[in-house]
């Protein structure tokens, strides 16, 4: 990505749009026959590489995996250790480009994000569309978090 340098990746509109676009595209591959709620996520690793994931449901509901974790686990499986940003887009499966509401990451996903990023720096982009989104620091979504340094 353009914008990477000594201090890491600098988030800009181009990167944000690419993350949201990737999340929207990946959302189309969601396997959500039970909830009919499709979610896509895109993860920007510290290396500048982009990884994506969609929610994958299971008849045994506990075996369901959220899009954010699928994307983060794909990044880790590829050798990444640090995540800089996560974009999340979700809504009814029959809706395509503009979601009626925001899909905020669940608590388990927030904790997984915490494992692979600095809460004061990691940006979470919660989008309804390419032009309608909000950006939070992970620390805002997971205050007083527990991480590896607490062990």
C-alpha positions in Angstrom: 0.0 0.0 0.0 1.0 3.6 -0.6 1.6 5.3 2.7 3.7 2.7 4.5 6.9 3.9 5.9 9.1 3.8 9.0 6.2 4.4 11.3 4.0 1.7 9.7 1.0 2.2 7.4 -0.6 5.5 7.3 -4.4 5.1 7.0 -5.8 7.3 4.2 -9.1 7.4 2.2 -7.7 5.1 -0.5 -6.8 2.4 2.1 -10.1 2.8 3.9 -12.1 2.5 0.7 -10.1 -0.6 -0.4 -10.8 -2.2 3.0 -14.5 -1.5 2.8 -14.7 -2.6 -0.8 -12.9 -5.9 0.0 -15.3 -6.5 3.0 -18.3 -5.9 0.8 -17.1 -8.3 -1.9 -16.1 -11.0 0.6 -19.5 -10.6 2.3 -21.1 -12.0 -0.9 -19.4 -15.4 -0.1 -20.9 -15.6 3.4 -22.3 -18.9 4.4 -25.2 -17.8 6.6 -28.2 -20.1 5.8 -29.5 -19.9 9.4 -29.3 -16.3 10.4 -29.5 -14.9 6.9 -27.1 -12.2 8.1 -24.1 -11.9 5.9 -20.8 -10.3 7.2 -17.6 -9.5 5.4 -14.3 -8.3 6.9 -11.0 -7.1 5.6 -7.8 -6.9 7.6 -4.8 -4.8 7.0 -1.7 -6.3 8.4 1.4 -4.4 9.5 3.2 -5.7 6.4 0.7 -3.9 4.2 -1.0 -7.1 3.0 -4.8 -7.4 2.9 -6.7 -10.5 4.1 -10.4 -11.1 4.0 -13.1 -13.3 5.6 -16.8 -13.9 5.8 -19.0 -15.4 8.5 -19.4 -19.1 8.2 -22.4 -20.6 10.1 -22.9 -24.2 11.2 -26.0 -26.2 12.2 -24.2 -26.5 15.6 -24.4 -22.8 16.3 -21.3 -22.8 18.5 -19.2 -23.9 15.6 -20.0 -20.7 13.7 -17.1 -18.3 13.0 -17.4 -14.6 12.5 -16.0 -12.8 9.5 -13.5 -10.8 11.5 -11.9 -13.9 13.0 -11.8 -15.7 9.7 -9.9 -12.7 8.2 -7.5 -12.4 11.2 -6.8 -16.1 11.3 -6.1 -16.0 7.5 -3.5 -13.3 8.2 -1.9 -15.2 11.0 -1.8 -18.4 8.9 0.0 -16.4 6.2 2.7 -15.4 8.8 1.4 -12.0 9.9 1.8 -11.1 13.6 0.3 -7.6 13.8 -3.0 -6.2 12.5 -3.3 -2.4 11.8 -7.0 -2.2 10.8 -10.1 -4.2 10.4 -13.2 -3.2 8.2 -16.5 -4.9 8.9 -19.7 -4.8 6.8 -22.8 -6.8 7.6 -26.5 -7.0 7.1 -29.4 -9.1 5.7 -28.0 -11.5 3.2 -30.3 -10.2 0.4 -28.9 -6.6 0.7 -26.0 -5.9 -1.5 -24.2 -2.5 -1.5 -25.7 -0.4 1.3 -26.4 -2.0 4.7 -29.4 -0.7 6.7 -27.3 -0.8 9.9 -23.8 -1.1 11.1 -22.4 -4.5 12.1 -20.1 -4.0 15.1 -17.7 -6.7 16.0 -18.8 -9.1 18.8 -16.9 -9.4 22.1 -15.0 -12.5 21.0 -13.8 -10.8 17.8 -12.7 -7.7 19.8 -10.6 -10.0 22.1 -9.0 -11.7 19.1 -8.2 -8.3 17.6 -6.6 -7.4 20.9 -4.3 -10.4 20.6 -2.9 -9.1 17.3 -2.9 -5.4 17.6 -2.2 -2.4 19.8 -5.6 -1.2 21.1 -4.5 2.5 21.0 -3.5 2.2 17.4 -5.7 -0.5 15.7 -8.5 1.1 13.7 -11.9 -0.6 13.4 -13.9 0.6 10.4 -17.6 -0.2 10.8 -19.3 0.4 7.5 -22.7 0.5 6.0 -21.3 1.3 2.5 -18.2 2.6 0.8 -19.2 6.2 1.8 -21.0 5.6 5.1 -18.7 4.4 7.9 -17.3 5.2 11.3 -13.7 4.5 12.5 -12.9 3.6 16.1 -9.7 2.7 17.9 -9.9 -0.8 19.4 -9.4 0.7 22.8 -12.8 2.5 22.4 -14.5 -0.8 21.6 -12.6 -2.8 24.2 -11.7 -0.6 27.1 -9.6 -1.9 30.0 -8.7 -4.9 27.9 -6.7 -8.0 28.9 -3.8 -8.9 26.6 -0.6 -10.9 26.4 1.3 -8.4 28.6 -1.1 -9.2 31.4 0.2 -12.8 31.7 
